[in-house]
Amino acid sequence: MVKALILRGPGTNCDVETAHALRIAGANVEDVYIKKLMESPEILKDFNIFVIPGGFTYGDDLGAGKVMAIEIEKFLFDELRGFVDKGGLVLGICNGFQILVKSGILPFLDGKQHLTLTMNTRGMFIDTWIELETSNRCVFLKGIKNISLPVANAEGRVVFMDEKVQEKVVNEGYACLFYRGFDPSGSALHIAGMTDETGRVLGMMPHPERNMFRHSHPEWKRGREGGDGLRIFINAVEYFR
C-alpha cells in the first residue's frame, strides 16, 4: 500500500480535503503534527509521499509559511532531502509551496532561499478559479497539459532573488506550472508552480484538492465538468505501482 504523510501545524486548514483526495487516489494516509515529526524524523522512512497542505501556519506571522519553513530548515531538512533522494515524493500546496521555497527545498534542494512568494500585485487576498498549463516534467503533472483549479491566497507572487536564478529555473525546467490568461498574483513569468531537479517535488499555489469531482467546477452545469485536481494525486500514487 502506498503511504502518504500529511504534515499539520498550527493554522493548517486544508489537511482533511487533501487526505480525502489521496485516499480516493488509493493511498493510505496519516496526518502527523510538525512537533512530532521534529522529535521523531525517522517516521518519514515509513512513507512514500510527503504533503504540506494549504492554510495559514502560525498565522503567517513573519510572512506566509515562514515559521514552519524555519522549523523544517533547522530540524528536518536533511531528512527531507534524503527522503527525496531515495525516491519519495513531496507536494506543497499554497502555504505548503511557500514553506518549500522558504526552507530551501525548492527549487534546488540546497537549503538556501533563492526566491520568495510575496504579496499579490493587487495587494489583497484573491479567491478565484484560474486556468493553468504545465511543462509536464514533474511526476505529479504527468499527462496533464492544461488544468483548471482554484486559488485562494494573498501572498502567491513569485519573485526571484536575481536574474541568474530566474534563468536557471526557466531554462532547466524547474518552473512547471503557469497561469494561462489571468494571473491572479502577478508572478514572474506567470509561474504558479515549481519542481526540483528530480521532478519528484512539486510546490503549487492553486488547490488541486478543491477540484476533485464532476460538480466541483463552478461552471459544471454549463458543461464544464470538474475533477481536474484528482489527476495530480492519482499520478503520485501510481508512481509507486
C-alpha positions in Angstrom: 0.0 0.0 0.0 1.3 3.5 -0.9 1.5 5.6 2.2 1.2 9.4 2.4 2.1 11.6 5.3 0.2 14.9 5.7 2.1 17.5 7.8 0.0 19.6 10.1 0.8 22.6 12.3 -1.0 25.5 13.9 -3.1 27.1 11.2 -3.2 24.2 8.8 -6.7 24.1 7.3 -6.7 22.1 4.1 -5.5 18.8 5.5 -8.8 17.0 5.6 -9.6 17.7 1.9 -6.1 16.7 0.9 -6.2 13.5 2.9 -9.6 12.7 1.2 -8.1 13.3 -2.2 -5.2 11.0 -1.5 -7.5 8.2 -0.2 -9.6 8.4 -3.3 -6.4 8.1 -5.4 -5.6 4.9 -3.4 -3.2 5.9 -0.7 -3.1 5.1 3.0 -3.0 8.5 4.7 -1.8 9.6 8.1 -1.5 13.1 9.4 1.5 14.0 11.6 1.9 17.2 13.7 5.1 19.2 13.0 6.3 18.8 16.6 6.0 15.1 16.5 8.0 14.9 13.2 10.7 17.2 14.6 11.0 14.9 17.6 11.0 11.6 15.5 12.1 12.4 11.9 12.7 8.7 11.3 8.9 8.5 10.8 9.5 9.7 7.3 11.0 6.3 6.4 7.6 4.7 6.6 6.1 6.8 3.9 6.2 7.3 0.1 4.5 10.7 -0.2 5.0 13.7 2.0 2.5 16.5 1.7 2.3 20.0 3.2 -1.3 21.2 2.7 -2.7 24.7 2.5 -3.6 27.0 5.3 -2.0 29.8 7.3 0.5 28.1 9.5 1.4 30.0 12.7 -1.0 32.8 11.4 1.6 33.6 8.7 3.5 35.6 11.3 6.8 36.7 9.8 5.4 36.1 6.4 3.4 33.3 4.7 4.8 29.9 5.8 8.0 31.4 7.3 7.8 29.9 10.8 7.2 26.3 9.6 9.9 26.9 6.9 12.4 27.7 9.7 11.4 24.6 11.6 11.9 22.4 8.6 15.2 24.1 7.6 16.6 23.7 11.1 15.3 20.3 12.2 14.1 18.3 9.1 15.9 19.4 6.0 18.4 16.6 5.9 15.7 14.0 6.4 13.6 15.5 3.7 16.5 15.7 1.3 17.2 12.0 2.0 13.5 11.2 1.5 13.6 12.7 -2.0 17.0 11.2 -2.8 15.6 7.7 -2.0 12.6 8.2 -4.4 10.0 9.8 -2.2 7.5 12.4 -3.5 6.9 15.8 -1.9 3.9 18.0 -2.5 3.4 21.5 -1.1 0.1 23.2 -1.8 -0.4 27.0 -1.4 1.1 27.5 2.1 3.0 24.3 1.6 4.6 25.8 -1.6 5.6 28.9 0.4 7.2 26.6 3.0 9.1 24.5 0.5 10.5 27.7 -1.1 11.4 29.4 2.2 13.0 26.3 3.7 15.3 25.9 0.6 13.7 22.7 -0.6 12.6 24.3 -3.8 13.9 24.8 -6.3 17.4 23.4 -5.8 17.1 21.3 -2.6 20.1 23.0 -1.2 18.8 24.6 2.0 19.0 28.1 0.6 16.2 30.5 -0.3 16.5 31.7 -3.9 13.1 33.2 -4.4 10.0 34.1 -2.4 6.3 34.2 -2.6 5.1 37.6 -1.6 2.0 39.9 -1.7 -0.1 39.7 -4.9 0.3 42.8 -7.1 -3.3 43.8 -6.3 -2.3 43.9 -2.6 -5.2 41.7 -1.5 -6.4 38.2 -0.9 -7.7 36.6 -4.1 -10.1 33.7 -4.3 -11.0 32.6 -7.8 -10.7 29.9 -10.4 -7.9 30.0 -12.9 -6.6 28.2 -16.0 -3.1 26.7 -16.0 -0.7 25.0 -18.3 2.1 22.7 -17.4 5.6 21.7 -18.7 4.7 18.1 -17.9 8.2 17.5 -16.4 7.0 16.7 -12.9 5.8 13.3 -11.7 2.6 14.9 -10.3 1.8 16.5 -13.6 2.3 13.5 -15.9 -0.2 13.5 -18.8 -1.6 16.9 -17.8 -1.4 19.7 -20.4 -4.0 22.1 -19.1 -5.8 22.2 -15.8 -8.5 24.4 -14.1 -8.1 24.9 -10.3 -9.0 27.5 -7.7 -6.5 29.8 -5.9 -7.0 31.4 -2.5 -4.1 33.5 -1.2 -2.7 36.9 -0.6 1.0 36.0 -1.0 1.3 34.0 -4.1 3.5 36.2 -6.3 6.8 34.5 -7.3 9.8 36.9 -7.0 13.3 35.8 -7.8 16.4 36.9 -5.8 18.3 37.6 -9.0 18.1 37.1 -12.8 20.6 34.1 -12.8 18.3 32.1 -10.6 15.3 33.0 -12.8 17.1 32.0 -15.9 18.1 28.6 -14.4 14.6 27.9 -13.1 13.1 28.6 -16.5 15.7 27.2 -18.9 16.2 24.0 -16.9 12.5 23.2 -16.4 12.1 23.9 -12.7 9.1 26.1 -13.4 6.4 23.6 -14.3 3.0 25.2 -13.8 2.0 28.5 -15.3 -1.1 30.8 -15.2 -2.8 30.9 -18.6 -4.6 34.1 -19.3 -5.4 35.7 -15.9 -2.5 35.7 -13.4 -4.1 36.5 -10.0 -0.7 37.1 -8.3 1.4 38.9 -10.9 4.1 36.2 -10.6 7.4 36.4 -12.5 6.8 34.7 -15.9 3.3 33.8 -14.6 4.7 30.9 -12.5 2.1 29.1 -10.4 4.2 26.0 -9.5 7.7 24.7 -9.4 9.5 21.4 -9.2 13.1 20.3 -8.4 15.8 18.6 -10.4 14.3 15.1 -9.9 10.7 16.1 -10.8 9.6 14.4 -7.6 8.9 17.6 -5.6 6.1 19.9 -6.6 5.1 23.2 -5.0 2.0 24.9 -6.3 -0.2 27.9 -5.3 -3.5 26.5 -6.8 -5.5 23.9 -4.8 -6.0 20.6 -6.6 -7.8 19.1 -3.6 -10.7 21.6 -4.2 -11.4 20.2 -7.7 -11.9 16.6 -7.1 -15.4 15.8 -8.5 -17.5 16.4 -11.6 -19.5 19.1 -9.8 -16.5 20.8 -8.2 -16.1 23.4 -11.0 -18.5 26.4 -10.7 -19.5 26.0 -14.4 -20.2 22.3 -14.3 -23.9 22.9 -15.1 -22.8 24.7 -18.3 -20.9 21.6 -19.4 -17.5 22.4 -17.8 -17.0 19.3 -15.6 -14.6 19.4 -12.7 -12.3 16.8 -11.2 -9.0 18.0 -12.8 -7.2 18.1 -9.4 -7.7 14.4 -8.8 -5.2 13.5 -11.6 -2.4 15.1 -9.6 -3.0 12.8 -6.6 -3.5 9.7 -8.8 -0.2 10.4 -10.5 1.5 10.5 -7.2 0.1 7.1 -6.0 0.5 5.4 -9.4 4.2 6.4 -9.4 4.8 3.7 -6.8 2.8 0.9 -8.5 
